[in-house]
Amino acid sequence: MKIIQTVEVKQILTQNSKAKLLGSFQTNKHQLLKECDQLIFEHKKMEKQKKFDSAKIKLYFTNEIELRQEKIKQLEFQIEQIHMLPLGSEIKEKEVQSLIDINVGDNWDEVTSARTIVIKEGIVEEIR
């Protein structure tokens, strides 16, 4: 029988991976800032049309902008954390699903114990 198990993928922090992570975070932050600016523009544009209820428009756009500002704060915190981490640290990158064979007589605890894949520079270093 086969079962699906979640496997954690960790990345060993190197100069290259640190630079890529920081670049990715900065790109995401920049995109969110552009979205905030676009939402402000759209809000002003809709207010001038006077086709919609002003209070509802303001509430909608305020909520959307606040959501993006919260994501920006999270990204800034992650950027801070990456700067503080020493090279060689393991960072949880993601989780993937894995198929595992189980048979009668297998030790359940061993078969279902948490598994981890460790990668460095895109290459699998270790499977625990």
C-alpha positions in Angstrom: 0.0 0.0 0.0 1.2 3.5 -0.7 0.5 6.5 1.5 1.2 10.2 1.0 3.5 11.9 3.5 4.6 15.6 3.8 8.3 16.1 3.5 10.0 19.3 4.6 12.5 20.8 2.2 15.3 22.9 3.9 17.8 25.0 2.2 21.4 25.6 3.4 22.1 29.3 3.4 25.0 30.2 1.2 26.1 33.6 -0.3 24.3 32.8 -3.6 21.1 31.5 -1.9 21.1 34.5 0.5 21.4 36.9 -2.5 18.6 35.1 -4.4 16.3 35.2 -1.3 16.9 38.8 -0.7 16.4 39.6 -4.3 13.1 37.7 -4.3 11.9 39.5 -1.2 12.9 42.9 -2.6 11.1 42.1 -5.9 7.9 41.0 -4.0 8.1 44.2 -1.9 8.5 46.4 -4.9 5.5 44.7 -6.6 3.3 45.2 -3.5 4.3 48.9 -3.4 3.3 49.3 -7.1 0.0 47.6 -6.3 -0.6 50.1 -3.5 0.1 53.0 -5.8 -2.2 51.5 -8.4 -5.0 51.0 -5.9 -4.7 54.6 -4.7 -4.9 55.7 -8.4 -8.0 53.5 -9.0 -9.6 54.8 -5.8 -9.3 58.4 -6.9 -10.5 57.5 -10.4 -13.7 55.8 -9.0 -14.4 58.6 -6.6 -14.4 61.1 -9.5 -16.9 59.0 -11.4 -19.5 59.2 -8.6 -21.2 56.1 -9.9 -20.6 54.2 -6.7 -21.2 54.7 -3.0 -18.2 56.7 -1.7 -18.1 55.0 1.7 -18.0 51.5 0.2 -15.3 52.4 -2.3 -13.2 53.9 0.4 -13.6 50.8 2.6 -12.8 48.4 -0.2 -9.6 50.3 -1.3 -8.5 50.9 2.3 -8.8 47.2 3.1 -6.9 46.2 -0.1 -4.1 48.7 0.7 -3.8 47.5 4.3 -3.5 43.9 3.2 -0.6 44.8 0.9 1.0 46.9 3.6 0.9 44.0 6.0 2.6 41.8 3.4 5.2 44.5 3.0 5.9 44.5 6.7 6.2 40.7 6.7 8.7 40.9 3.8 10.7 43.5 5.6 10.9 41.3 8.7 12.0 38.3 6.6 14.7 40.5 5.0 15.9 41.5 8.4 16.0 37.9 9.5 17.9 36.8 6.4 20.6 39.4 7.1 21.0 38.1 10.7 21.3 34.4 9.8 24.8 33.1 9.5 25.9 31.2 6.3 25.3 27.5 6.7 22.0 27.9 8.5 19.1 25.7 7.4 16.0 27.5 6.3 12.6 25.8 5.6 11.9 26.5 2.0 8.7 24.5 1.4 6.9 21.2 1.9 6.3 18.6 -0.7 4.3 15.4 -0.9 5.9 12.0 -1.1 4.5 8.5 -1.7 5.7 5.9 0.8 5.3 2.2 0.5 4.0 0.5 3.6 3.7 -3.2 4.1 2.4 -5.6 6.7 5.1 -5.9 9.4 6.6 -2.4 8.9 7.3 -0.3 11.9 4.7 2.4 11.7 6.8 5.0 13.7 9.8 4.5 11.3 7.7 4.7 8.1 5.8 7.8 9.2 8.5 9.6 10.9 9.1 13.2 9.7 11.4 13.3 6.7 13.5 16.2 5.5 15.3 16.9 2.3 18.3 19.3 2.6 19.4 21.2 -0.5 22.4 23.4 -1.1 22.7 25.5 -4.2 19.9 23.6 -5.8 21.5 20.2 -5.2 20.2 17.6 -2.7 22.8 17.3 0.0 21.0 15.0 2.4 17.7 13.1 3.0 16.9 12.5 6.6 
